[in-house]
Amino acid sequence: MKTAEQWIHELGLSEHPEGGFYREAYRSELSIEPEGFNGLRNVCTHIYYLLKDDQVSLLHRIKSDEIWHFYAGTHLEVSIFNAKGAVDVLNLSGEEPFGVVPSGAWFGACLPEGGYALVGCTVAPGFDFSDFEMAEREAMLSQYPAHQAVISRLTLACN
């Protein structure tokens, strides 16, 4: 089995603002102007994304649906905050290799067992950093008070 460092090197991954490592692998040539977005978006984008050791993907949201595909490593938990105030968890692994984060939902990820996880994330309409919003801890705690432990783990103390 490859190490996290081998994947980072072989795939040419860079540090991601939300934590972990990534590289865009695909951006469709076709563009659309979806309702609720500011301007044109590629129809679809795809990245490789890797978390290792005690890294987390900090809570954030985007305007598009995001499909997660598990490729290698250990079990990855993606926590999704839904409109009803609950947290749904995608448990991605070789046994459960696929999950969807709906548009507009706050979400973040961690490795409950350590190690690393290499996944792919497909976004449609395609990802644009202008649609990316990081969560603020105090706002999340106010909106989801029953989920303090998850929020504290997946946000930074300074925001």
C-alpha positions as CSV (number, residue, x, y, z in Angstrom):
1,M,0.0,0.0,0.0
2,K,1.3,3.5,-0.9
3,T,2.0,6.0,1.8
4,A,0.4,9.5,2.0
5,E,3.7,11.1,1.0
6,Q,3.9,8.8,-2.1
7,W,0.4,9.9,-3.2
8,I,1.1,13.5,-2.6
9,H,4.3,13.3,-4.7
10,E,2.9,11.1,-7.5
11,L,-0.3,13.1,-7.9
12,G,1.4,16.5,-7.5
13,L,-0.9,17.5,-4.6
14,S,-0.7,21.0,-2.9
15,E,-2.0,22.2,0.5
16,H,-5.7,23.1,0.5
17,P,-7.1,26.1,2.4
18,E,-9.5,23.9,4.3
19,G,-6.8,21.4,5.3
20,G,-5.2,18.4,3.6
21,F,-3.8,18.3,0.1
22,Y,-5.4,18.5,-3.4
23,R,-5.0,18.9,-7.1
24,E,-7.6,19.7,-9.7
25,A,-7.7,16.7,-12.1
26,Y,-10.6,17.8,-14.4
27,R,-12.5,20.9,-15.4
28,S,-15.1,20.5,-18.2
29,E,-14.8,22.8,-21.2
30,L,-18.5,23.4,-21.3
31,S,-19.8,26.3,-19.1
32,I,-23.2,27.3,-17.9
33,E,-24.7,30.2,-16.0
34,P,-26.7,28.5,-13.2
35,E,-29.4,30.3,-11.3
36,G,-28.1,31.5,-7.9
37,F,-24.5,31.7,-9.0
38,N,-22.6,34.9,-9.9
39,G,-21.5,34.3,-13.4
40,L,-20.4,31.3,-15.5
41,R,-19.4,27.9,-14.0
42,N,-17.9,24.9,-15.7
43,V,-20.4,22.1,-15.9
44,C,-18.3,19.8,-13.7
45,T,-14.9,19.8,-11.9
46,H,-13.0,17.0,-10.1
47,I,-10.1,17.0,-7.6
48,Y,-7.9,14.5,-5.9
49,Y,-8.0,15.2,-2.1
50,L,-5.9,13.6,0.6
51,L,-6.1,13.9,4.4
52,K,-3.3,12.4,6.5
53,D,-2.6,11.8,10.2
54,D,-4.5,14.2,12.4
55,Q,-5.5,16.7,9.6
56,V,-9.1,17.7,9.1
57,S,-11.1,19.2,6.3
58,L,-12.4,22.3,8.1
59,L,-16.1,23.0,8.0
60,H,-17.1,24.8,4.8
61,R,-19.8,25.0,2.2
62,I,-20.2,25.5,-1.5
63,K,-23.1,26.3,-3.8
64,S,-22.9,23.0,-5.7
65,D,-23.5,19.3,-5.0
66,E,-20.2,17.5,-4.2
67,I,-19.8,13.8,-4.8
68,W,-17.0,12.0,-2.8
69,H,-15.3,8.9,-4.1
70,F,-13.0,6.8,-1.9
71,Y,-9.8,5.6,-3.6
72,A,-7.2,4.5,-1.0
73,G,-6.2,4.5,2.7
74,T,-8.3,4.3,5.9
75,H,-11.9,5.2,6.8
76,L,-12.9,8.8,6.3
77,E,-15.8,10.5,8.0
78,V,-17.5,13.4,6.3
79,S,-19.9,15.3,8.7
80,I,-22.7,17.1,7.0
81,F,-24.9,19.6,8.9
82,N,-28.4,19.4,7.6
83,A,-31.2,22.0,7.6
84,K,-33.0,20.1,10.5
85,G,-30.1,20.7,12.9
86,A,-28.7,17.2,12.7
87,V,-25.4,15.9,11.5
88,D,-25.3,13.2,8.9
89,V,-22.1,11.3,8.5
90,L,-20.7,9.7,5.3
91,N,-18.4,6.9,6.3
92,L,-16.2,6.5,3.2
93,S,-14.0,3.4,2.8
94,G,-13.4,0.6,0.5
95,E,-16.7,-0.9,1.6
96,E,-18.6,2.4,1.2
97,P,-16.8,4.2,-1.6
98,F,-19.3,6.9,-2.5
99,G,-21.3,9.7,-0.9
100,V,-22.9,13.1,-1.7
101,V,-22.8,16.4,0.1
102,P,-25.8,18.5,-1.0
103,S,-25.4,22.0,-2.2
104,G,-25.3,24.7,0.5
105,A,-24.7,22.2,3.4
106,W,-21.9,22.8,5.9
107,F,-19.4,19.9,5.9
108,G,-16.0,18.8,7.0
109,A,-14.0,15.6,7.3
110,C,-11.7,13.7,9.6
111,L,-9.8,10.4,9.9
112,P,-11.2,8.7,13.0
113,E,-8.6,5.9,12.8
114,G,-5.6,8.0,11.7
115,G,-3.5,7.1,8.7
116,Y,-4.6,8.7,5.5
117,A,-7.5,8.8,3.0
118,L,-7.2,9.6,-0.7
119,V,-10.6,10.6,-2.2
120,G,-11.9,12.3,-5.3
121,C,-14.4,15.1,-5.1
122,T,-16.6,15.9,-8.1
123,V,-18.6,19.2,-8.1
124,A,-21.5,20.1,-10.4
125,P,-21.9,22.9,-11.3
126,G,-18.1,23.1,-11.3
127,F,-16.2,24.4,-8.3
128,D,-15.1,28.0,-8.1
129,F,-13.5,29.5,-5.0
130,S,-16.0,32.4,-5.1
131,D,-18.6,29.8,-4.1
132,F,-16.4,28.6,-1.1
133,E,-17.2,29.7,2.4
134,M,-15.4,28.7,5.6
135,A,-17.5,28.2,8.8
136,E,-17.0,30.4,11.8
137,R,-16.9,28.4,15.1
138,E,-19.2,30.8,17.1
139,A,-21.8,31.0,14.4
140,M,-21.9,27.2,14.0
141,L,-22.1,26.7,17.7
142,S,-25.0,29.1,17.8
143,Q,-26.8,27.3,15.0
144,Y,-26.0,23.7,16.0
145,P,-25.5,23.8,19.8
146,A,-26.0,20.0,20.2
147,H,-22.9,19.4,18.0
148,Q,-20.2,21.2,19.9
149,A,-17.6,18.3,19.7
150,V,-17.8,18.0,15.9
151,I,-17.8,21.8,15.4
152,S,-14.8,22.3,17.8
153,R,-12.9,19.6,15.9
154,L,-13.7,20.9,12.4
155,T,-13.2,24.6,12.9
156,L,-10.4,26.8,14.0
157,A,-10.4,28.5,17.4
158,C,-9.5,31.9,15.9
159,N,-12.4,32.2,13.6
